[in-house]
Amino acid sequence: MRITLILLIASALLAGCEDSNAPAKPTAKSTDSAAAIKNPAANPKGATPQTLVRNVHALEKTDEQCDADGCPKVDLQWLTFENQAELNDAITQHLAAMLIHNEDNPNHDVRIEDLADAFLQDASDMAMASRQGWELTATVKKQGRRGDVITLSMETYEYTGGAHGVPSVQYFHWDLAKQQSVKLNDMLVPGQQAAFWEKAREQHTAWLNKENLDQAFRDSWPFDKTDNVFFTDKGLVLQYNVYHIAPYAMGQPTLTIPYSDLDGILRAPYL
């Protein structure tokens, strides 16, 4: 998203607020066992935990002036939760930042709906774009929960012509008790950052050996840090996106550090 998006962000900063009258598609509410999340921190000890109701939002758009094959399209799906204003704001901020490739500087005033319109406007302004199959997609799902920390997976894909599109996945962590986001550094025992990255390097070397990658590859694609992590039953997983530690053809590599290697490094609640 190019000139249109730059103008959009500038306008949002000047406005200082969102348009509360903007149209939105109906959301699907889910309260079944798969979608309900218990939040014991929201209730006195011994009380029945509050159930968070998940709302699923869907936004599908295309260029109404395009009637050819390969018309640009937008297909976005994300979650919010009832009575969780701070969490919902953080979710939409993070997703919007991913859509404009600016994860380090989320903007409170950019609306996801406006980003969809900006993408389609950019496509309509580009010669031949209406037949190149421009595409912008996003999916936000609940990945899991450990204690008070809920983790969402956020996946986006953008194609604006060329050999291939650009996929991206980010894992977003939120502490339901503290009502704030959780970063990798928050999960580590103070003073154990160096030990953590040493364990990560060991897993990176193991991955290189498993893939039988030669020295030329290792020199071209060295180890790098990432704070994009998520939990599994086997350990803490470091998620890398395309072009980070490997070429596009190798996809989005992951490195798993077993929990047994993180004793004394990862804070106890996450172990």
C-alpha positions in Angstrom: 0.0 0.0 0.0 1.8 3.0 -1.2 0.7 6.7 -1.7 -2.9 6.1 -0.7 -1.9 4.4 2.5 0.6 7.2 3.5 -2.2 9.8 3.0 -4.6 7.6 5.0 -2.2 7.4 8.0 -1.6 11.1 7.9 -5.3 11.8 7.9 -5.9 9.5 10.8 -3.3 11.2 12.9 -4.9 14.6 12.2 -8.4 13.3 13.0 -7.4 11.8 16.3 -10.3 9.4 16.4 -12.2 6.7 14.5 -15.5 7.2 12.7 -18.0 5.6 15.0 -20.6 5.7 12.2 -18.5 3.6 9.8 -20.4 0.5 8.5 -19.4 -2.9 9.8 -20.4 -6.4 8.9 -22.3 -8.3 11.5 -20.1 -10.3 13.8 -20.6 -13.9 14.8 -20.7 -14.6 18.5 -19.4 -17.8 19.9 -19.8 -19.1 23.4 -19.3 -22.8 23.0 -16.5 -24.7 24.8 -14.1 -24.2 22.0 -14.5 -20.5 21.9 -15.1 -19.6 25.6 -12.0 -18.5 27.6 -12.1 -18.4 31.4 -10.6 -15.4 33.1 -10.2 -16.2 36.8 -8.5 -12.8 37.4 -11.8 -11.0 36.7 -13.6 -12.6 39.7 -13.1 -12.9 43.4 -11.4 -16.1 44.6 -13.8 -19.0 44.6 -16.3 -17.3 42.3 -17.3 -18.7 38.9 -14.8 -17.5 36.3 -16.0 -15.0 33.8 -16.6 -16.3 30.3 -15.1 -14.2 27.5 -17.4 -14.2 24.4 -15.5 -14.3 21.2 -16.8 -12.2 18.3 -15.6 -13.1 14.8 -15.4 -10.3 12.3 -15.3 -10.7 8.5 -14.6 -8.1 5.9 -14.7 -9.1 2.2 -14.3 -6.4 -0.5 -13.4 -6.2 -4.2 -13.1 -3.4 -6.7 -16.7 -2.7 -7.7 -15.5 -1.2 -11.0 -13.6 -4.3 -12.0 -15.4 -7.0 -14.0 -12.3 -8.9 -15.4 -10.6 -12.0 -14.2 -8.1 -11.4 -11.4 -9.9 -8.5 -9.8 -8.2 -7.2 -6.6 -9.8 -8.5 -3.5 -9.6 -8.2 0.3 -10.6 -11.0 2.7 -10.0 -10.2 6.4 -11.1 -12.2 9.5 -10.3 -11.2 13.0 -11.5 -11.6 16.6 -12.6 -9.4 19.4 -14.0 -10.2 22.8 -17.0 -8.8 24.6 -16.3 -6.4 27.5 -12.5 -6.4 26.7 -12.0 -3.0 25.3 -8.2 -2.8 25.9 -7.6 -6.2 24.4 -9.8 -5.5 21.4 -8.0 -2.2 20.8 -4.6 -4.0 21.0 -5.8 -6.7 18.6 -7.0 -4.3 15.9 -3.9 -2.1 16.3 -1.5 -5.1 15.9 -3.4 -6.4 12.9 -3.5 -3.0 11.2 0.2 -2.7 11.8 0.8 -6.0 10.1 -1.3 -5.0 7.1 0.9 -2.0 6.5 4.2 -3.8 7.4 4.8 -1.5 10.4 4.6 -3.8 13.4 7.0 -1.8 15.5 4.8 1.3 15.4 1.1 0.4 15.7 -1.3 3.3 15.1 -4.4 3.8 17.3 -6.2 5.8 14.7 -5.9 3.6 11.6 -9.0 1.5 11.0 -8.9 -2.0 9.4 -11.8 -1.1 7.1 -9.9 2.0 5.8 -6.8 -0.1 5.1 -8.9 -2.4 3.0 -10.2 0.5 1.0 -6.7 1.9 0.6 -5.5 -1.4 -0.8 -8.2 -1.5 -3.4 -7.7 2.1 -4.3 -4.0 1.4 -4.8 -4.9 -1.5 -7.1 -7.2 0.7 -9.1 -4.5 3.3 -9.5 -2.0 0.8 -10.9 -2.0 0.0 -14.5 -2.9 -3.7 -15.2 -3.5 -4.3 -11.5 -7.1 -5.2 -12.2 -5.8 -8.3 -14.0 -2.9 -9.2 -11.8 -5.0 -10.7 -9.0 -4.0 -8.3 -6.2 -4.9 -9.9 -2.9 -4.9 -9.0 0.8 -5.9 -11.5 3.3 -5.7 -11.9 7.1 -6.8 -14.4 9.7 -6.7 -14.0 13.5 -7.3 -17.1 15.6 -6.9 -18.1 19.2 -3.7 -20.2 19.4 -3.8 -21.2 23.0 -3.5 -20.1 26.6 -1.1 -20.6 29.5 -2.4 -19.3 32.8 -3.6 -15.8 32.4 -1.9 -15.3 29.1 -3.9 -15.8 25.9 -2.1 -16.2 22.6 -3.5 -15.2 19.2 -2.0 -16.1 15.9 -2.2 -13.4 13.2 -1.6 -14.4 9.6 -1.5 -12.0 6.6 -0.8 -12.4 3.0 -0.3 -9.7 0.4 0.1 -10.1 -3.4 0.6 -7.1 -5.6 2.0 -8.7 -8.7 5.3 -10.4 -9.4 6.5 -13.9 -8.8 4.8 -14.4 -5.4 3.0 -12.8 -2.6 4.3 -12.1 0.9 3.0 -14.2 3.8 3.5 -13.2 7.5 2.6 -14.7 10.8 2.8 -13.0 14.2 1.9 -14.3 17.6 0.2 -11.9 20.0 0.2 -12.5 23.7 -2.1 -10.8 26.2 -2.2 -11.0 30.0 -5.9 -11.1 31.0 -5.1 -10.4 34.7 -2.8 -7.4 34.0 -4.7 -6.2 30.9 -1.5 -5.7 28.9 0.5 -7.3 26.1 3.3 -9.7 26.9 6.6 -9.7 25.0 9.3 -12.3 24.9 11.4 -10.3 27.3 8.6 -10.3 29.8 8.6 -14.1 29.8 12.3 -14.4 30.6 13.9 -14.4 34.0 15.8 -11.1 34.5 19.4 -11.4 33.5 18.8 -14.6 31.5 18.5 -13.1 28.0 22.0 -14.2 26.9 21.4 -17.7 28.1 18.1 -17.8 26.2 19.7 -16.7 22.9 22.4 -19.2 23.4 19.8 -22.0 23.6 18.2 -20.5 20.5 21.5 -20.6 18.6 21.9 -24.2 19.5 18.5 -25.0 18.0 19.4 -23.0 14.9 22.6 -25.0 14.4 20.6 -28.2 14.9 18.1 -27.0 12.2 21.0 -26.2 9.8 22.4 -29.7 10.3 19.1 -31.4 9.9 18.5 -29.6 6.6 22.0 -30.4 5.5 22.7 -26.8 4.6 26.3 -26.0 3.5 28.6 -23.2 4.6 27.6 -20.9 1.8 24.0 -21.0 3.1 25.1 -20.4 6.6 27.2 -17.4 5.6 24.3 -15.9 3.6 21.6 -16.6 6.1 23.0 -16.3 9.6 21.1 -16.7 12.9 19.1 -13.7 14.0 16.9 -13.0 17.0 13.1 -12.7 17.0 10.5 -11.9 19.6 7.9 -13.8 17.6 7.2 -16.8 19.8 4.5 -19.2 20.8 4.0 -22.1 23.2 3.5 -25.8 22.3 3.5 -29.0 24.4 7.1 -29.5 23.4 8.6 -26.1 24.1 8.8 -22.5 23.2 8.8 -22.0 19.5 10.6 -19.1 17.7 8.7 -18.2 14.5 10.5 -16.7 11.6 8.9 -15.2 8.5 10.1 -15.4 4.9 13.5 -13.9 4.1 14.5 -13.7 7.8 16.8 -16.6 8.3 16.2 -18.4 5.0 15.2 -17.7 1.4 11.5 -17.5 0.4 11.5 -21.1 -1.0 12.1 -22.4 2.5 9.0 -20.8 3.9 8.7 -19.7 7.5 11.1 -21.7 9.6 10.6 -22.4 13.3 13.0 -23.3 16.1 11.7 -25.1 19.2 13.5 -24.8 22.5 12.4 -27.6 24.8 11.1 -26.5 28.2 13.8 -28.7 29.9 16.4 -26.3 28.4 14.6 -23.3 29.7 14.5 -24.1 33.4 15.8 -21.0 35.2 15.6 -19.0 31.9 11.8 -18.8 31.3 9.7 -17.5 34.1 7.9 -20.2 36.1 4.3 -19.3 35.0 5.3 -20.1 31.4 7.0 -23.4 32.3 
